[in-house]
Amino acid sequence: MAPTKAPDSSRRSDRSRRAIHDAALALVTEVGYRRTTIEGIAARAGVGKQTIYRWWPSKAAVLMDAFLDLAGRAAEDAGAGPGAGPGGTGEPAPGIPDTGDLAADLKLVLRATVDELNDPALEAPTRALTAEGIVDAKLGAEFVHKLLDPQLALYVTRLRAAQEAGDVRADVDPRIALELLIGPLMHRWLLRTLPLTHAYADEIVDYAVGGLAPRA
């Protein structure tokens, strides 16, 4: 008689985690962050509440984990492209390209960021986390620490390299300079005033790089 194979508990746990992630993202998209509950996530995922509380202390932690997982999968599906914007993953990307052409490199990254912000699968949870982070200081700090800071650091690195190459003035603070790129993009995305396009991203870069360049 052939020996029976023991159940793979790690695989079962992975399936449960993925089901919980998917349930959390679906609910926050459908009913919003405030009306999303641990009970609702558990029912949607087909697990008990105790399973969720064993892994996460709160629904904010569940959603943050779910969003990081979603963004990571989106990056893999896109072939780990150069996206380094607010909608990107919390994992450090390989970095912003450095071809020697600062404007071209930044346009490549901002275009990828536009694509991420316009992706329906990423847009709803990103908006939910952004909005709730404004009123929930703890969630907002976690959102910045896990999602934004690792990506913004890539801009700082690229802008410092441009300073060393003489393409950006030495007196420019890279951390402030990157806000000239990200700020307008997020402003248009949050207010939905006008379409978020590649052409708009290119214009932002042209205006910003023109202001950062050494003066005659």
SULTA-V953626 format. One record per helix or strand. SS is the DSSP state (@ for helix, = for strand). FROM is the first residue (numbers start at 1). TO is the last residue. Records with the same first field share a line. If there is no record, write none. Layout:
SS: FROM-TO / FROM-TO
//
This chain:
@: 9-31 / 38-45 / 49-55 / 59-77 / 102-118 / 120-135 / 137-164 / 174-191 / 198-212
//
